[in-house]
């Protein structure tokens, strides 16, 4: 969840913008993903074990 700021999620060459208040669900099967900040960003990371 993006708490402050904005960033892009890059996966397999595709980029998706994420802004404050939005949530991104990333499946556990994803091997490699990049989070590219657009300045100062605060993220909340939650996972289920």
PDB file with SEQRES, HELIX, SHEET and CRYST1 records, atoms N, CA, C and O in Angstrom:
SEQRES   1 A   49  UNK UNK UNK UNK UNK UNK UNK UNK UNK UNK UNK UNK UNK          
SEQRES   2 A   49  UNK UNK UNK UNK UNK UNK UNK UNK UNK UNK UNK UNK UNK          
SEQRES   3 A   49  UNK UNK UNK UNK UNK UNK UNK UNK UNK UNK UNK UNK UNK          
SEQRES   4 A   49  UNK UNK UNK UNK UNK UNK UNK UNK UNK UNK                      
SHEET    1 AA1 2 UNK A   2  UNK A   4  0                                        
SHEET    2 AA1 2 UNK A  42  UNK A  43 -1                                        
SHEET    1 AA2 3 UNK A  14  UNK A  19  0                                        
SHEET    2 AA2 3 UNK A   6  UNK A  11 -1                                        
SHEET    3 AA2 3 UNK A  34  UNK A  37 -1                                        
CRYST1    1.000    1.000    1.000  90.00  90.00  90.00 P 1           1          
ATOM      1  N   UNK A   1       0.850  -1.163   0.000  1.00  0.00           N  
ATOM      2  CA  UNK A   1       0.000   0.000   0.000  1.00  0.00           C  
ATOM      3  C   UNK A   1       0.900   1.230   0.000  1.00  0.00           C  
ATOM      4  O   UNK A   1       1.853   1.316   0.775  1.00  0.00           O  
ATOM      5  N   UNK A   2       0.589   2.170  -0.868  1.00  0.00           N  
ATOM      6  CA  UNK A   2       1.340   3.421  -0.939  1.00  0.00           C  
ATOM      7  C   UNK A   2       0.726   4.407   0.064  1.00  0.00           C  
ATOM      8  O   UNK A   2      -0.404   4.864  -0.109  1.00  0.00           O  
ATOM      9  N   UNK A   3       1.483   4.720   1.103  1.00  0.00           N  
ATOM     10  CA  UNK A   3       0.998   5.593   2.170  1.00  0.00           C  
ATOM     11  C   UNK A   3       1.295   7.059   1.859  1.00  0.00           C  
ATOM     12  O   UNK A   3       0.498   7.940   2.180  1.00  0.00           O  
ATOM     13  N   UNK A   4       2.448   7.316   1.232  1.00  0.00           N  
ATOM     14  CA  UNK A   4       2.846   8.679   0.844  1.00  0.00           C  
ATOM     15  C   UNK A   4       3.609   8.618  -0.469  1.00  0.00           C  
ATOM     16  O   UNK A   4       4.358   7.670  -0.706  1.00  0.00           O  
ATOM     17  N   UNK A   5       3.428   9.613  -1.319  1.00  0.00           N  
ATOM     18  CA  UNK A   5       4.188   9.710  -2.561  1.00  0.00           C  
ATOM     19  C   UNK A   5       3.609   8.854  -3.673  1.00  0.00           C  
ATOM     20  O   UNK A   5       2.429   8.502  -3.663  1.00  0.00           O  
ATOM     21  N   UNK A   6       4.474   8.523  -4.641  1.00  0.00           N  
ATOM     22  CA  UNK A   6       4.066   7.686  -5.763  1.00  0.00           C  
ATOM     23  C   UNK A   6       5.277   6.919  -6.286  1.00  0.00           C  
ATOM     24  O   UNK A   6       6.423   7.306  -6.057  1.00  0.00           O  
ATOM     25  N   UNK A   7       4.999   5.825  -6.994  1.00  0.00           N  
ATOM     26  CA  UNK A   7       6.057   5.007  -7.569  1.00  0.00           C  
ATOM     27  C   UNK A   7       5.504   4.231  -8.757  1.00  0.00           C  
ATOM     28  O   UNK A   7       4.301   4.248  -9.018  1.00  0.00           O  
ATOM     29  N   UNK A   8       6.394   3.552  -9.472  1.00  0.00           N  
ATOM     30  CA  UNK A   8       5.987   2.685 -10.562  1.00  0.00           C  
ATOM     31  C   UNK A   8       6.400   1.254 -10.235  1.00  0.00           C  
ATOM     32  O   UNK A   8       7.460   1.015  -9.658  1.00  0.00           O  
ATOM     33  N   UNK A   9       5.551   0.317 -10.611  1.00  0.00           N  
ATOM     34  CA  UNK A   9       5.878  -1.100 -10.514  1.00  0.00           C  
ATOM     35  C   UNK A   9       6.296  -1.531 -11.916  1.00  0.00           C  
ATOM     36  O   UNK A   9       5.535  -1.379 -12.871  1.00  0.00           O  
ATOM     37  N   UNK A  10       7.516  -2.073 -12.036  1.00  0.00           N  
ATOM     38  CA  UNK A  10       7.982  -2.571 -13.332  1.00  0.00           C  
ATOM     39  C   UNK A  10       8.094  -4.087 -13.271  1.00  0.00           C  
ATOM     40  O   UNK A  10       8.770  -4.647 -12.408  1.00  0.00           O  
ATOM     41  N   UNK A  11       7.407  -4.741 -14.219  1.00  0.00           N  
ATOM     42  CA  UNK A  11       7.429  -6.205 -14.297  1.00  0.00           C  
ATOM     43  C   UNK A  11       7.442  -6.602 -15.765  1.00  0.00           C  
ATOM     44  O   UNK A  11       6.548  -6.225 -16.521  1.00  0.00           O  
ATOM     45  N   UNK A  12       8.438  -7.351 -16.163  1.00  0.00           N  
ATOM     46  CA  UNK A  12       8.608  -7.819 -17.540  1.00  0.00           C  
ATOM     47  C   UNK A  12       8.531  -6.671 -18.548  1.00  0.00           C  
ATOM     48  O   UNK A  12       7.937  -6.815 -19.616  1.00  0.00           O  
ATOM     49  N   UNK A  13       9.131  -5.536 -18.202  1.00  0.00           N  
ATOM     50  CA  UNK A  13       9.191  -4.395 -19.113  1.00  0.00           C  
ATOM     51  C   UNK A  13       7.988  -3.471 -19.070  1.00  0.00           C  
ATOM     52  O   UNK A  13       8.045  -2.367 -19.612  1.00  0.00           O  
ATOM     53  N   UNK A  14       6.906  -3.890 -18.443  1.00  0.00           N  
ATOM     54  CA  UNK A  14       5.711  -3.041 -18.318  1.00  0.00           C  
ATOM     55  C   UNK A  14       5.778  -2.261 -17.015  1.00  0.00           C  
ATOM     56  O   UNK A  14       6.166  -2.800 -15.979  1.00  0.00           O  
ATOM     57  N   UNK A  15       5.394  -0.977 -17.072  1.00  0.00           N  
ATOM     58  CA  UNK A  15       5.385  -0.135 -15.874  1.00  0.00           C  
ATOM     59  C   UNK A  15       3.954   0.289 -15.555  1.00  0.00           C  
ATOM     60  O   UNK A  15       3.190   0.674 -16.440  1.00  0.00           O  
ATOM     61  N   UNK A  16       3.612   0.208 -14.269  1.00  0.00           N  
ATOM     62  CA  UNK A  16       2.284   0.603 -13.801  1.00  0.00           C  
ATOM     63  C   UNK A  16       2.450   1.630 -12.693  1.00  0.00           C  
ATOM     64  O   UNK A  16       3.108   1.351 -11.690  1.00  0.00           O  
ATOM     65  N   UNK A  17       1.863   2.820 -12.854  1.00  0.00           N  
ATOM     66  CA  UNK A  17       1.978   3.839 -11.804  1.00  0.00           C  
ATOM     67  C   UNK A  17       1.095   3.516 -10.600  1.00  0.00           C  
ATOM     68  O   UNK A  17      -0.003   2.979 -10.743  1.00  0.00           O  
ATOM     69  N   UNK A  18       1.598   3.854  -9.413  1.00  0.00           N  
ATOM     70  CA  UNK A  18       0.862   3.664  -8.160  1.00  0.00           C  
ATOM     71  C   UNK A  18       0.968   4.967  -7.378  1.00  0.00           C  
ATOM     72  O   UNK A  18       2.064   5.505  -7.215  1.00  0.00           O  
ATOM     73  N   UNK A  19      -0.155   5.476  -6.896  1.00  0.00           N  
ATOM     74  CA  UNK A  19      -0.161   6.728  -6.145  1.00  0.00           C  
ATOM     75  C   UNK A  19      -0.670   6.505  -4.724  1.00  0.00           C  
ATOM     76  O   UNK A  19      -1.164   5.430  -4.384  1.00  0.00           O  
ATOM     77  N   UNK A  20      -0.538   7.533  -3.916  1.00  0.00           N  
ATOM     78  CA  UNK A  20      -0.952   7.485  -2.514  1.00  0.00           C  
ATOM     79  C   UNK A  20      -2.375   6.935  -2.385  1.00  0.00           C  
ATOM     80  O   UNK A  20      -3.295   7.378  -3.072  1.00  0.00           O  
ATOM     81  N   UNK A  21      -2.530   5.955  -1.483  1.00  0.00           N  
ATOM     82  CA  UNK A  21      -3.838   5.362  -1.226  1.00  0.00           C  
ATOM     83  C   UNK A  21      -4.111   4.093  -2.015  1.00  0.00           C  
ATOM     84  O   UNK A  21      -5.067   3.376  -1.718  1.00  0.00           O  
ATOM     85  N   UNK A  22      -3.283   3.802  -3.020  1.00  0.00           N  
ATOM     86  CA  UNK A  22      -3.497   2.603  -3.825  1.00  0.00           C  
ATOM     87  C   UNK A  22      -2.748   1.407  -3.236  1.00  0.00           C  
ATOM     88  O   UNK A  22      -1.727   1.560  -2.565  1.00  0.00           O  
ATOM     89  N   UNK A  23      -3.279   0.220  -3.505  1.00  0.00           N  
ATOM     90  CA  UNK A  23      -2.691  -1.026  -3.020  1.00  0.00           C  
ATOM     91  C   UNK A  23      -2.312  -1.899  -4.203  1.00  0.00           C  
ATOM     92  O   UNK A  23      -3.049  -1.986  -5.185  1.00  0.00           O  
ATOM     93  N   UNK A  24      -1.154  -2.544  -4.103  1.00  0.00           N  
ATOM     94  CA  UNK A  24      -0.677  -3.452  -5.146  1.00  0.00           C  
ATOM     95  C   UNK A  24      -0.543  -4.841  -4.538  1.00  0.00           C  
ATOM     96  O   UNK A  24       0.106  -5.008  -3.505  1.00  0.00           O  
ATOM     97  N   UNK A  25      -1.147  -5.829  -5.167  1.00  0.00           N  
ATOM     98  CA  UNK A  25      -1.003  -7.217  -4.728  1.00  0.00           C  
ATOM     99  C   UNK A  25      -0.012  -7.902  -5.659  1.00  0.00           C  
ATOM    100  O   UNK A  25      -0.213  -7.934  -6.873  1.00  0.00           O  
ATOM    101  N   UNK A  26       1.057  -8.450  -5.088  1.00  0.00           N  
ATOM    102  CA  UNK A  26       2.095  -9.108  -5.880  1.00  0.00           C  
ATOM    103  C   UNK A  26       2.094 -10.594  -5.514  1.00  0.00           C  
ATOM    104  O   UNK A  26       2.408 -10.949  -4.378  1.00  0.00           O  
ATOM    105  N   UNK A  27       1.748 -11.459  -6.458  1.00  0.00           N  
ATOM    106  CA  UNK A  27       1.719 -12.895  -6.171  1.00  0.00           C  
ATOM    107  C   UNK A  27       3.097 -13.425  -5.769  1.00  0.00           C  
ATOM    108  O   UNK A  27       4.119 -12.932  -6.246  1.00  0.00           O  
ATOM    109  N   UNK A  28       3.119 -14.416  -4.901  1.00  0.00           N  
ATOM    110  CA  UNK A  28       4.371 -15.003  -4.423  1.00  0.00           C  
ATOM    111  C   UNK A  28       5.169 -15.651  -5.551  1.00  0.00           C  
ATOM    112  O   UNK A  28       6.383 -15.811  -5.422  1.00  0.00           O  
ATOM    113  N   UNK A  29       4.531 -16.023  -6.635  1.00  0.00           N  
ATOM    114  CA  UNK A  29       5.219 -16.685  -7.745  1.00  0.00           C  
ATOM    115  C   UNK A  29       6.034 -15.716  -8.605  1.00  0.00           C  
ATOM    116  O   UNK A  29       6.778 -16.157  -9.481  1.00  0.00           O  
ATOM    117  N   UNK A  30       5.911 -14.423  -8.375  1.00  0.00           N  
ATOM    118  CA  UNK A  30       6.684 -13.431  -9.131  1.00  0.00           C  
ATOM    119  C   UNK A  30       8.132 -13.485  -8.663  1.00  0.00           C  
ATOM    120  O   UNK A  30       8.414 -13.304  -7.478  1.00  0.00           O  
ATOM    121  N   UNK A  31       9.054 -13.735  -9.601  1.00  0.00           N  
ATOM    122  CA  UNK A  31      10.475 -13.842  -9.259  1.00  0.00           C  
ATOM    123  C   UNK A  31      11.148 -12.483  -9.112  1.00  0.00           C  
ATOM    124  O   UNK A  31      11.896 -12.256  -8.161  1.00  0.00           O  
ATOM    125  N   UNK A  32      10.882 -11.585 -10.048  1.00  0.00           N  
ATOM    126  CA  UNK A  32      11.612 -10.324 -10.099  1.00  0.00           C  
ATOM    127  C   UNK A  32      10.663  -9.183 -10.440  1.00  0.00           C  
ATOM    128  O   UNK A  32       9.934  -9.231 -11.430  1.00  0.00           O  
ATOM    129  N   UNK A  33      10.691  -8.162  -9.600  1.00  0.00           N  
ATOM    130  CA  UNK A  33       9.845  -6.988  -9.797  1.00  0.00           C  
ATOM    131  C   UNK A  33      10.620  -5.774  -9.297  1.00  0.00           C  
ATOM    132  O   UNK A  33      11.408  -5.881  -8.358  1.00  0.00           O  
ATOM    133  N   UNK A  34      10.400  -4.638  -9.914  1.00  0.00           N  
ATOM    134  CA  UNK A  34      11.090  -3.416  -9.505  1.00  0.00           C  
ATOM    135  C   UNK A  34      10.069  -2.377  -9.058  1.00  0.00           C  
ATOM    136  O   UNK A  34       9.035  -2.189  -9.699  1.00  0.00           O  
ATOM    137  N   UNK A  35      10.371  -1.711  -7.955  1.00  0.00           N  
ATOM    138  CA  UNK A  35       9.569  -0.585  -7.487  1.00  0.00           C  
ATOM    139  C   UNK A  35      10.418   0.657  -7.691  1.00  0.00           C  
ATOM    140  O   UNK A  35      11.479   0.796  -7.084  1.00  0.00           O  
ATOM    141  N   UNK A  36       9.951   1.564  -8.547  1.00  0.00           N  
ATOM    142  CA  UNK A  36      10.716   2.748  -8.927  1.00  0.00           C  
ATOM    143  C   UNK A  36      10.046   3.974  -8.320  1.00  0.00           C  
ATOM    144  O   UNK A  36       8.970   4.370  -8.767  1.00  0.00           O  
ATOM    145  N   UNK A  37      10.667   4.584  -7.304  1.00  0.00           N  
ATOM    146  CA  UNK A  37      10.050   5.734  -6.637  1.00  0.00           C  
ATOM    147  C   UNK A  37      10.056   6.980  -7.518  1.00  0.00           C  
ATOM    148  O   UNK A  37      10.969   7.194  -8.315  1.00  0.00           O  
ATOM    149  N   UNK A  38       9.022   7.788  -7.356  1.00  0.00           N  
ATOM    150  CA  UNK A  38       8.944   9.066  -8.052  1.00  0.00           C  
ATOM    151  C   UNK A  38       9.293  10.193  -7.101  1.00  0.00           C  
ATOM    152  O   UNK A  38       8.705  11.271  -7.185  1.00  0.00           O  
ATOM    153  N   UNK A  39      10.222   9.972  -6.212  1.00  0.00           N  
ATOM    154  CA  UNK A  39      10.587  10.907  -5.145  1.00  0.00           C  
ATOM    155  C   UNK A  39      10.561  10.145  -3.836  1.00  0.00           C  
ATOM    156  O   UNK A  39      10.859   8.952  -3.794  1.00  0.00           O  
ATOM    157  N   UNK A  40      10.205  10.834  -2.775  1.00  0.00           N  
ATOM    158  CA  UNK A  40      10.121  10.189  -1.457  1.00  0.00           C  
ATOM    159  C   UNK A  40       8.808   9.406  -1.365  1.00  0.00           C  
ATOM    160  O   UNK A  40       7.735   9.943  -1.639  1.00  0.00           O  
ATOM    161  N   UNK A  41       8.908   8.139  -0.976  1.00  0.00           N  
ATOM    162  CA  UNK A  41       7.743   7.249  -0.930  1.00  0.00           C  
ATOM    163  C   UNK A  41       7.729   6.494   0.396  1.00  0.00           C  
ATOM    164  O   UNK A  41       8.777   6.094   0.904  1.00  0.00           O  
ATOM    165  N   UNK A  42       6.533   6.305   0.950  1.00  0.00           N  
ATOM    166  CA  UNK A  42       6.358   5.460   2.128  1.00  0.00           C  
ATOM    167  C   UNK A  42       5.410   4.330   1.742  1.00  0.00           C  
ATOM    168  O   UNK A  42       4.293   4.570   1.282  1.00  0.00           O  
ATOM    169  N   UNK A  43       5.875   3.086   1.938  1.00  0.00           N  
ATOM    170  CA  UNK A  43       5.068   1.913   1.602  1.00  0.00           C  
ATOM    171  C   UNK A  43       4.771   1.109   2.854  1.00  0.00           C  
ATOM    172  O   UNK A  43       5.573   1.080   3.788  1.00  0.00           O  
ATOM    173  N   UNK A  44       3.630   0.463   2.872  1.00  0.00           N  
ATOM    174  CA  UNK A  44       3.262  -0.469   3.928  1.00  0.00           C  
ATOM    175  C   UNK A  44       3.308  -1.861   3.310  1.00  0.00           C  
ATOM    176  O   UNK A  44       2.551  -2.161   2.387  1.00  0.00           O  
ATOM    177  N   UNK A  45       4.201  -2.712   3.820  1.00  0.00           N  
ATOM    178  CA  UNK A  45       4.352  -4.068   3.290  1.00  0.00           C  
ATOM    179  C   UNK A  45       3.656  -5.055   4.225  1.00  0.00           C  
ATOM    180  O   UNK A  45       3.913  -5.074   5.429  1.00  0.00           O  
ATOM    181  N   UNK A  46       2.783  -5.866   3.660  1.00  0.00           N  
ATOM    182  CA  UNK A  46       2.056  -6.873   4.428  1.00  0.00           C  
ATOM    183  C   UNK A  46       2.148  -8.187   3.663  1.00  0.00           C  
ATOM    184  O   UNK A  46       1.991  -8.212   2.442  1.00  0.00           O  
ATOM    185  N   UNK A  47       2.402  -9.273   4.377  1.00  0.00           N  
ATOM    186  CA  UNK A  47       2.420 -10.579   3.724  1.00  0.00           C  
ATOM    187  C   UNK A  47       1.783 -11.614   4.637  1.00  0.00           C  
ATOM    188  O   UNK A  47       1.744 -11.454   5.857  1.00  0.00           O  
ATOM    189  N   UNK A  48       1.288 -12.672   4.021  1.00  0.00           N  
ATOM    190  CA  UNK A  48       0.670 -13.769   4.754  1.00  0.00           C  
ATOM    191  C   UNK A  48       1.591 -14.967   4.624  1.00  0.00           C  
ATOM    192  O   UNK A  48       1.991 -15.336   3.519  1.00  0.00           O  
ATOM    193  N   UNK A  49       1.922 -15.562   5.736  1.00  0.00           N  
ATOM    194  CA  UNK A  49       2.839 -16.690   5.742  1.00  0.00           C  
ATOM    195  C   UNK A  49       2.084 -17.994   5.818  1.00  0.00           C  
ATOM    196  O   UNK A  49       2.695 -19.062   5.833  1.00  0.00           O  
TER     197      UNK A  49                                                      
END                                                                             
